């Protein structure tokens, strides 16, 4: 069976940056399983898996645009220090969860100035090429239980309380 449309597949993989630094990999004997065609992995890797079958090995370079996006300088912002607890020791490299207009966001501290904290809202891998070494270990039809679990997860993501993270084309009012 080849990978096309919505099928269940599992892969063993390692992920490195252009520098050679390994940043992720599947655990030995525990491949990553997912349903293709529904956005459960980054678009560039999903595209490269199409047309392949179980047992195939491949090396894939996913450019930033099809990975975690290009680095966006406009996503670096000054945050007033008063937005943080007074007794908090803030240092470059710290990571916080913040609530923004599009919902929860991760912000990494780039710099601490007298009155502001310079926060980077880019994904930590934005602007990076992603080098995958992949072995496809399984390709099969999606089971009814997996379809039901996927539908439940998609419905929960588009619930009114999660409007900011909804990926549907409709508005939050449509999800009610």
Buried (B, 14 or more C-beta within 10 A) or exposed (E): EEBEEBBBBBBBBBBBEEEEEEBEBBEEEEBBBBBBBBEEBBEBBBEBBEEBEBEBEBEBEBEBEBBBBEBEEEBBEEBEBEEBEEEEEEEEEBEBEEEEEEEEBBBBBEEBEEEBBBBBBBBEBBBBBBBBBBBBBBBEEBEEEBBEEBEEEBEEBBEEEBBEEBEEEEEBEEBE
